[in-house]
Amino acid sequence: MTTQPRLDPNQAALMVIDIQGRLAELMCNADSFEQEAARMIRGARLFELPVFWMEQIPEKLGPTRETVAQALEGLSPIPKTTFSAWENDEARRRLQSSGRKQVLLVGIEAHVCVWQTARDLLDQGYAVWAVSDAISARQSSNRELGLMRMKEAGVQLTSVEMALFEMQKQADTSDRFKAMVNLFR
C-alpha cells in the first residue's frame, strides 16, 4: 500500500490559474466554481501559504473575475502566455524561491492549463493537489478528463474543505480555526 503525502501548511503553496474574463463565465457551474476558488484562496491566506496568481494573456482574456480577485487583494498577478504555469519564468522563480514542495492547484481549464501545470510540477518533484471543486472547464467531459489524467499522473485530488481541514489537523480555539470554519458557513 502506497502512503499518500499529507498536506503540510509549512510546505504548501497555492497556484491560482487563469480565472479570467468571459472565459471564466463559460465554465461548467461557473458561479459555484468561482466561489470555491475564492474560498480556497481565503483559506490558503489564513494558513499564510504563498499564493501564485496566474493570468493567461490578460490583455486578451481580461482580468481575473471579481469574486476571485477580491480574495487575492494585495497580491499581483503573473501574466503568462504558456499553458503551463511552470513554463513561465516569473512563476517558476517565485515558486522555487518560496522553498515550498507541495502545490495546490485551482483554476481553468482542467484539461489545458491546470493539467499541463500539474504535469510539469510533478516532473520537477513537487507533490501536487488538484482542488477539484475549484477547477473547471467549459465542458464537464473535459473537466473530468483533466482530473482523471492528473490523478493517473500522481496528482492528489482534494476539495476546498478537505484541503483546509487536512492542513488544520485539529479543532481548537485558535483564531485561524474559527476563521476557517466561518468560510464554510
N, C-alpha and C positions, 0 to 999 in steps of 0.2 A: 504494500500500500504506500502510495506517494504522500508525503506530508506537504500540504498546501502552505504557501507562505502566508503569514499573518500581517495585516496592515499595521504599520507602526507609525504613529504621528511624528516621530523623530526622524523617520526615513522617507516619508511620503511627500509627494508634491501633486498638485492638480494642474492638468492641462485642459484649457477650455478652447475648443476647436470650432471656429468659423460660424458662430450662431448669429448670422447677419442678414439684414435687409429682407428683401422679398423672398429670397430662397428659404429663409427660416420659416416664413409663413406657409410654405408649401409642404412642410414636413408632416408626416403622419402624427396625429394627435399633437399638433404644434403647440397649443396652449399648455397642455399638461407637460410636454417635454421641456418647454421653456421654464415653467415653474419649478420643475425638478432640477434643472441645471442651475437655476438661481439658488435653490435650497442647498445644493451641493457646494456651491461657491461659498455661501454664507457659513455652512458647516466647516468647510476647509479653513476658512479665515478664523473661526473660533479656535481651531487647533493650531493656528499660526503656520499652516502649510504654505510653502511658496506656491503662488498661482501664476501660471504662464498663460496669457490671454492672446490667442492667435486670431488674426483676421485674414481671410483669403482675398487678395486683390480688393481692398476696401474701396478704392476709387470706382470700382465697377459693381461690386456686390453690395456696397453700402455699409453703414456702421452696424455694430453689434446691437441686437434687439434691446429695447429699453428695459424690459424686465430683467434681463441678464446683466446689462451694463450697470444698472443700479447696484447690483450685488458686487460688481467689480470696481466700485467707486474708489478713487485714489490710486488705481493701477493704470498702466499704459499698455495698449495692445501692441503686439508684434505683428507687423504686416508680413505676409508671405505670398509667394507665387507657387511654391511647391505644394503638392498634395500632402506629403508627409511633413509634419512639423519638425521632425528630426533633421530633415534636409535643409532647414532654414538656419543659417549661420548664427543669427542672434538667439534663436530659441535653443539651439544646441549648446551655445556658450553659456547661456543663463542656467540651463538645467545642469550642465556639468559643474558650473561654479557653485551651485546650491549644495552639492555633495549628496543629494538625495538619490536613493537607488530604487524607490518604488514610485510609480506614476499612475495616478487615477486619471482616466480619460472621460470627458463629456464633450458632446458636440455633434456636428454633422459633417458629411454624411457617413453613416456607419460603414458602408462598403467602399468608400473612397478615402477621404482624408483621415478618418478615425482609424480605419483598418491599416492604411499604409504607415501611419504614425506608430500604431501598436506593433506592427511587424518590425519596423526599424528599431524601436526601443528594445524589443526582445532580442534582436540581433546584437545589440550593444550591451546586453547583460542586465537590463533593467527588469524588475518584476512589474507587471502591468495589470491593472484592473480596469475593466470596461464597466462604467456605471450605467447599466442597461436602461434604466428609466430616464436617463438624461442623455441618451444617444438616440438619434433618429435618422430617417431618410425619407425621401419623397414617397417611395413605395414601401409598404410593410415587408414585402418579399426581400427587398434589398437590405432593409434593416436587419431582418432575421439572418440573411446570408452573411452580412458583415459580422454580426455577433457570433455566428457559427464558425466562420473562418478564424476569428480571433481566438475563440475557445480552443479550436483544434490546434492552433499555433502555440498555445500555452498561456494565453491571457486568462486571468481570473474574472469571472462575471460576478457582479455585485449590484446592489441598488443603493440609492442615496442613504436610505435608513440603515441598511445593513452595514455599509461602509462606516458611517459615523458612529454607530453603536459598537462596531468592532474596534475602532480606534479608542473609544471611551473606556471600554472594558468593564466598567462597574458603575452602578448607580451610587451617587454620592451627593453631598450638599454643595459642591463647588458651583461657582457662578457659570462656568463653562457648561456643566451638565444641565443646569437649569435653562440656559440659553439654547442649548441643543434640543432639549425636549420641546421648548417653545417653537422651534422650527417646524414641528410636526402637528401643531395644534391649529 
